[in-house]
């Protein structure tokens, strides 16, 4: 089963929008939220780009802003 990981941080309104959109489009696959603020490496890698969605099967990433169509294409290539 495909797991999606969303790199996020607290009090990020864009991250909240991304979660809502992802759960609307993708109600069946698990969504893991990763807080980047607690990890210096993740903060360096994603700090300027969050929210970022990552696929568990191939590691590909989708950067914000993304639309419903972008999500569908990303989840179901």
DRENFIRO-722874 format. One record per residue: x, y, z of N, C-alpha, C in turn. Coordinates in pm, 1 decimal, padded with zeros to 6 digits. Example, Ala and Ser with C-alpha at 12.3 -4.5 7.8 and 13.67 -1.06 7.14 Angstrom:
! DRENFIRO-722874
{{01319.0 -00569.0 00780.0} {01230.0 -00450.0 00780.0} {01320.0 -00330.0 00780.0}}
{{01285.0 -00225.0 00708.0} {01367.0 -00106.0 00714.0} {01290.0 00003.0 00787.0}}
This chain:
! DRENFIRO-722874
{{00084.0 -00118.1 00000.0} {00000.0 00000.0 00000.0} {00088.6 00124.5 00000.0}}
{{00049.2 00219.1 -00080.1} {00121.6 00345.1 -00089.0} {00099.6 00427.6 00037.0}}
{{00209.4 00475.0 00094.6} {00200.9 00570.6 00204.6} {00251.7 00704.0 00152.8}}
{{00180.8 00808.0 00189.5} {00221.2 00943.2 00154.4} {00273.0 01011.7 00279.3}}
{{00381.4 01085.8 00263.5} {00439.4 01161.5 00374.2} {00432.5 01309.1 00340.2}}
{{00379.7 01387.1 00433.6} {00374.1 01532.0 00415.2} {00471.5 01595.4 00512.7}}
{{00571.8 01662.5 00458.9} {00666.3 01737.2 00540.9} {00602.2 01870.8 00571.9}}
{{00593.7 01902.2 00699.7} {00514.1 02013.8 00746.4} {00578.0 02076.3 00869.3}}
{{00514.4 02178.5 00920.0} {00551.5 02235.8 01048.6} {00426.7 02294.5 01112.7}}
{{00429.6 02312.5 01241.8} {00311.7 02362.3 01312.2} {00283.2 02507.2 01274.2}}
{{00158.3 02542.8 01282.9} {00111.2 02678.9 01254.4} {00137.7 02720.8 01110.0}}
{{00134.5 02624.1 01019.9} {00155.8 02651.6 00877.3} {00020.0 02639.9 00807.0}}
{{-00037.2 02753.0 00769.5} {-00170.3 02747.9 00708.1} {-00167.6 02679.0 00572.0}}
{{-00056.8 02687.3 00501.0} {-00045.4 02617.1 00373.1} {-00042.9 02465.7 00395.9}}
{{00022.8 02424.0 00503.0} {00027.4 02281.5 00536.8} {-00112.3 02230.5 00572.1}}
{{-00188.1 02309.9 00644.2} {-00325.4 02273.0 00678.3} {-00410.0 02259.0 00551.7}}
{{-00393.1 02350.0 00457.0} {-00465.2 02341.5 00330.1} {-00425.5 02215.5 00254.4}}
{{-00297.3 02183.9 00256.6} {-00247.8 02064.8 00187.6} {-00308.0 01938.4 00248.4}}
{{-00312.6 01929.3 00380.3} {-00370.1 01812.0 00447.1} {-00516.1 01795.4 00407.1}}
{{-00592.1 01903.2 00408.5} {-00733.2 01896.1 00369.5} {-00748.3 01846.2 00226.4}}
{{-00668.4 01898.9 00136.3} {-00675.2 01860.4 -00003.9} {-00634.4 01714.0 -00022.4}}
{{-00528.6 01672.5 00042.6} {-00480.0 01535.2 00030.2} {-00583.4 01437.3 00083.1}}
{{-00640.9 01463.2 00199.2} {-00738.2 01370.3 00256.0} {-00867.4 01367.6 00175.1}}
{{-00899.4 01476.0 00109.7} {-01016.9 01478.3 00022.1} {-00993.4 01390.5 -00101.4}}
{{-00876.8 01401.8 -00161.4} {-00843.3 01328.6 -00283.4} {-00804.2 01184.3 -00252.7}}
{{-00743.0 01162.4 -00139.1} {-00680.4 01034.6 -00107.8} {-00726.1 00981.5 00028.5}}
{{-00851.8 00937.9 00040.0} {-00900.0 00893.7 00171.5} {-00851.4 00754.5 00212.9}}
{{-00795.6 00675.7 00120.1} {-00761.6 00536.6 00152.3} {-00614.8 00514.0 00188.8}}
{{-00523.9 00584.6 00126.2} {-00381.6 00564.7 00154.9} {-00342.3 00640.4 00280.9}}
{{-00257.5 00580.2 00364.5} {-00213.8 00647.7 00486.0} {-00135.9 00776.0 00454.5}}
{{-00154.7 00875.6 00540.5} {-00081.7 01002.1 00529.5} {-00003.2 01021.5 00658.3}}
{{00128.8 01024.4 00645.7} {00216.8 01049.0 00760.1} {00258.6 01195.1 00757.6}}
{{00247.9 01259.6 00871.7} {00291.5 01399.2 00884.6} {00426.3 01400.6 00954.7}}
{{00523.5 01469.7 00893.3} {00657.4 01479.2 00951.2} {00685.2 01625.2 00983.3}}
{{00709.1 01651.1 01110.9} {00740.7 01785.1 01159.9} {00888.1 01812.7 01133.1}}
{{00915.2 01909.3 01047.2} {01054.2 01936.1 01008.5} {01129.8 02020.4 01110.7}}
{{01058.8 02093.0 01195.3} {01124.7 02185.1 01288.5} {01209.9 02112.4 01392.6}}
{{01181.5 01984.7 01415.5} {01255.9 01910.5 01517.9} {01379.0 01839.3 01462.4}}
{{01408.4 01859.0 01334.1} {01522.3 01792.1 01271.4} {01595.6 01892.7 01182.6}}
{{01718.5 01925.5 01218.7} {01794.3 02027.7 01144.8} {01812.2 01992.6 00997.2}}
{{01834.6 01864.3 00966.9} {01851.4 01823.7 00827.5} {01723.2 01843.1 00747.9}}
{{01610.2 01802.7 00805.3} {01482.2 01821.9 00737.3} {01450.5 01970.2 00722.4}}
{{01483.8 02047.3 00823.9} {01460.0 02191.1 00818.1} {01539.5 02254.6 00705.2}}
{{01663.7 02212.0 00688.2} {01745.5 02264.5 00579.3} {01690.6 02220.8 00443.7}}
{{01646.2 02096.1 00435.4} {01600.0 02040.3 00309.1} {01462.9 02093.7 00267.7}}
{{01372.1 02109.7 00364.1} {01233.6 02143.5 00330.2} {01186.2 02279.4 00381.3}}
{{01267.5 02348.3 00457.2} {01225.2 02472.5 00521.6} {01166.6 02576.6 00428.6}}
{{01219.9 02588.6 00309.1} {01172.0 02688.3 00212.9} {01061.3 02634.0 00122.5}}
{{01034.3 02502.1 00129.4} {00944.7 02440.1 00032.1} {00815.6 02384.3 00090.7}}
{{00802.4 02379.3 00221.8} {00686.8 02311.6 00279.4} {00557.0 02380.7 00240.1}}
{{00451.0 02303.5 00231.8} {00442.0 02159.5 00247.9} {00492.3 02084.1 00124.1}}
{{00553.8 01969.7 00148.6} {00603.7 01882.7 00042.5} {00548.2 01743.0 00066.6}}
{{00489.2 01685.3 -00038.1} {00432.7 01551.5 -00030.6} {00528.8 01453.2 -00096.2}}
{{00550.7 01339.0 -00029.9} {00645.3 01238.8 -00080.4} {00576.7 01102.1 -00086.9}}
{{00604.4 01028.4 -00195.7} {00555.2 00890.9 -00212.1} {00651.4 00794.0 -00144.2}}
{{00596.7 00691.7 -00078.0} {00680.6 00592.5 -00010.2} {00744.7 00494.0 -00107.3}}
{{00681.9 00469.7 -00220.9} {00731.0 00366.0 -00311.1} {00851.6 00408.2 -00393.4}}
{{00857.1 00534.5 -00432.5} {00969.3 00576.5 -00518.2} {01037.8 00705.3 -00470.5}}
{{00990.0 00764.4 -00362.6} {01052.9 00883.7 -00306.5} {01026.8 01012.1 -00382.4}}
{{00944.4 01006.6 -00486.7} {00918.4 01130.0 -00562.2} {00841.6 01228.5 -00474.8}}
{{00862.5 01356.6 -00503.8} {00805.0 01463.0 -00421.1} {00722.8 01559.3 -00505.0}}
{{00620.3 01612.8 -00440.1} {00534.3 01713.1 -00499.6} {00537.2 01835.8 -00409.5}}
{{00585.7 01946.2 -00464.0} {00598.1 02069.8 -00386.5} {00471.1 02152.9 -00395.7}}
{{00443.3 02224.8 -00291.1} {00333.5 02319.9 -00286.5} {00368.3 02438.3 -00373.8}}
{{00278.8 02500.1 -00445.3} {00135.4 02473.9 -00445.5} {00099.7 02361.5 -00541.4}}
{{00004.9 02275.8 -00499.2} {-00046.2 02173.2 -00588.7} {-00198.2 02175.2 -00587.2}}
{{-00254.1 02133.1 -00698.3} {-00399.0 02132.6 -00717.2} {-00452.1 01990.0 -00702.7}}
{{-00583.4 01976.4 -00708.1} {-00644.0 01843.2 -00705.9} {-00592.9 01759.8 -00822.7}}
{{-00586.6 01820.6 -00940.1} {-00537.4 01748.7 -01057.5} {-00392.4 01705.2 -01039.3}}
{{-00309.8 01792.3 -00982.2} {-00170.7 01757.1 -00954.7} {-00162.3 01636.6 -00860.3}}
{{-00246.6 01637.0 -00757.1} {-00246.8 01526.8 -00659.7} {-00289.3 01395.9 -00723.0}}
{{-00395.1 01399.6 -00801.7} {-00443.1 01278.6 -00867.3} {-00332.8 01220.0 -00955.9}}
{{-00266.9 01304.2 -01032.8} {-00159.7 01258.2 -01120.2} {-00040.8 01205.1 -01039.6}}
{{-00013.6 01265.3 -00925.2} {00098.4 01223.2 -00839.3} {00070.0 01089.6 -00771.8}}
{{-00053.5 01072.4 -00723.8} {-00090.0 00951.8 -00650.8} {-00115.3 00834.1 -00745.2}}
{{-00171.1 00863.0 -00862.4} {-00207.3 00758.3 -00958.5} {-00136.0 00782.5 -01090.4}}
{{-00003.2 00763.1 -01095.0} {00069.8 00794.8 -01217.1} {00034.6 00702.4 -01334.1}}
